[in-house]
Amino acid sequence: MATNTTTRKPSAEAEENIEPATETTEARPERARRTADVVGPPLGDGDEPVPVTLSHHLRIDGVDYLPGAGISVSPDYARSLRGQGYVART
């Protein structure tokens, strides 16, 4: 497979129109924000967090949760965790 070794210079118009990209929390949709007490995917519209107790070690978003840890998750994520055997039977 051949590669192109020439560099392409941007046009003068493109250089003038370059603006730094800034994103604030106001620019993100409300449902994409995650509350501090919910672990995993964000809650859907009108959903309430579901408390679950883990039966196995689970790593979510770079945080380790040991067996027996109680966490709050979205109802869809709780259903998924139950189906995979991560939720302890009570």
C-alpha positions as CSV (number, residue, x, y, z in Angstrom):
1,M,0.0,0.0,0.0
2,A,1.4,3.4,-1.0
3,T,1.5,6.4,1.3
4,N,1.4,10.0,0.3
5,T,4.5,11.8,1.7
6,T,3.6,15.3,0.5
7,T,2.1,17.7,3.1
8,R,-0.9,19.8,2.3
9,K,-0.9,23.4,3.4
10,P,-4.2,24.9,4.6
11,S,-5.5,27.8,2.5
12,A,-5.4,31.4,3.8
13,E,-9.2,31.4,4.5
14,A,-8.9,28.2,6.5
15,E,-6.2,29.7,8.7
16,E,-8.3,32.8,9.4
17,N,-11.3,30.8,10.5
18,I,-9.6,28.6,13.0
19,E,-11.2,29.1,16.5
20,P,-10.4,27.1,19.6
21,A,-13.1,24.6,20.4
22,T,-14.7,25.1,23.8
23,E,-17.5,23.0,25.2
24,T,-19.2,24.0,28.4
25,T,-21.6,21.9,30.5
26,E,-24.5,24.1,29.1
27,A,-23.7,22.8,25.6
28,R,-24.2,19.1,26.6
29,P,-27.7,17.7,26.7
30,E,-29.3,17.3,30.1
31,R,-29.7,13.5,30.0
32,A,-26.0,13.0,29.1
33,R,-25.0,14.4,32.5
34,R,-24.4,11.9,35.2
35,T,-25.4,12.3,38.8
36,A,-22.7,11.6,41.4
37,D,-24.5,8.7,43.0
38,V,-25.3,6.8,39.7
39,V,-22.6,4.4,38.4
40,G,-22.4,3.3,34.8
41,P,-24.6,4.6,32.0
42,P,-26.7,7.7,32.7
43,L,-30.3,7.6,33.7
44,G,-33.0,7.8,31.0
45,D,-35.7,10.4,31.1
46,G,-37.9,9.9,34.1
47,D,-35.9,6.9,35.5
48,E,-35.0,6.5,39.1
49,P,-31.7,4.9,40.2
50,V,-31.9,1.2,41.3
51,P,-29.7,0.1,44.3
52,V,-27.9,-3.2,43.7
53,T,-25.4,-5.3,45.7
54,L,-22.6,-6.8,43.6
55,S,-21.8,-10.5,43.8
56,H,-18.5,-10.3,41.9
57,H,-15.7,-7.8,41.4
58,L,-16.7,-5.2,38.7
59,R,-14.8,-2.4,37.2
60,I,-16.9,0.5,35.9
61,D,-15.4,3.7,34.4
62,G,-12.0,2.9,35.9
63,V,-13.3,2.3,39.4
64,D,-13.1,-1.1,41.1
65,Y,-16.2,-2.3,43.0
66,L,-15.6,-5.4,45.3
67,P,-18.2,-8.1,45.9
68,G,-20.8,-6.9,48.4
69,A,-20.5,-3.3,47.4
70,G,-23.8,-1.5,47.1
71,I,-24.1,0.9,44.1
72,S,-26.9,2.8,42.4
73,V,-27.4,2.2,38.6
74,S,-29.9,2.9,35.9
75,P,-32.8,0.4,35.6
76,D,-31.5,-0.8,32.2
77,Y,-28.0,-1.3,33.5
78,A,-29.3,-3.1,36.6
79,R,-31.2,-5.5,34.3
80,S,-28.0,-6.1,32.3
81,L,-26.0,-6.8,35.5
82,R,-28.6,-9.2,36.8
83,G,-28.6,-11.1,33.5
84,Q,-24.8,-11.4,33.6
85,G,-24.7,-12.6,37.2
86,Y,-23.1,-9.6,38.8
87,V,-25.9,-8.8,41.2
88,A,-26.2,-10.7,44.5
89,R,-29.5,-12.5,45.3
90,T,-31.2,-11.0,48.3
